Amino acid sequence: MLFRVIIYTILIYYVFKLVFRYLMPLFISKQARKMQKRQENAHEEYINRKKKEEGKVTVEYDPEKQKRNDKDSHGGEYVDYEEIK
């Protein structure tokens, strides 16, 4: 019985070792490609946003959004101070 447990443990160890040796590099390279693609898309979006037609005026002010941001962000409390000489 103990011999079977040891054999199964060793067998499972080598199976995991082989699986991780061959599958983990594939998984990591796939994730790296996915991250690179996201970065390229973000860069293209940034470039396209920066390119604006010359002479075209756009207003990006939204008072409702600014009111919500002012309510949500508390800059802290005002504290009086006394100058020490």
N, C-alpha and C positions, 0 to 999 in steps of 0.2 A: 504494500500500500504506500509506504513512504517512498519507495523507489519510483512508483508511478507519478507521485506528486513532483518529485525532483525532475523526472523526465519531461512532464508537462510544463513545468516552470521554465526549463531550459528551452524547450521547443517554442513556447510563447515568446520568450526573450528574443530568440533568433528571428522569429516571424516579425515581431515589431521592429527589430533592428533593420531587416530588409525593407519592410514597408516604409519606414521613415527615411531610409537611405535613398529610395527612389521616388517616393511620393512627395516628401517635404520640399525638395528643390523645385518640383513642378508647381506645387502650391505657392511657394514663395515667389517664383518668377511670374506666375499669373497675377498675384497681388501687386507686384512691382509694376507690371505692365498696366494694370488697372489704375494705380496711383499716378503713373506717368501720363496716362490718357486724361485723367481728371485735371492734372496740372496744366497740360496743354490746352484743354478746353477753357480753363479759368484764364489762362494767359490770352487766348484769342478773344474771349469775352471782354477782358480788360482793354485790349487794343481796340476792339470795335467800339467800346464805350467812349474811349478817348478820341477816336476819330469822329469829328463832327464837321458838318459842312461849314465852310467859312462863311460868315455873315449870318448864320442861323442862330437865333437866340432861343434858349430854353430856360424855363424857370422850374427849379427843382425844390420849391418851398411848399411844404404841406403844413399849414398851421395846426390841423387836427393831430398830426403825428407829433409835432413839437409839444403840444399841450400834454399828450399822453406821456411823452418822455420826461417832461418837467415834473409830472406827478409821481412817476415811478422812481426817478433818481433823486435821492435826498443827498444833497451835498454836505450834509452835516449841520450842526447848529452853529449859530453865530455866537462867538464868545468875546465879550469885551476884554480888552487888555489895557494894562496900565504901563506906560513907558517908565522904565527905571533908569535913573541917571547916575 
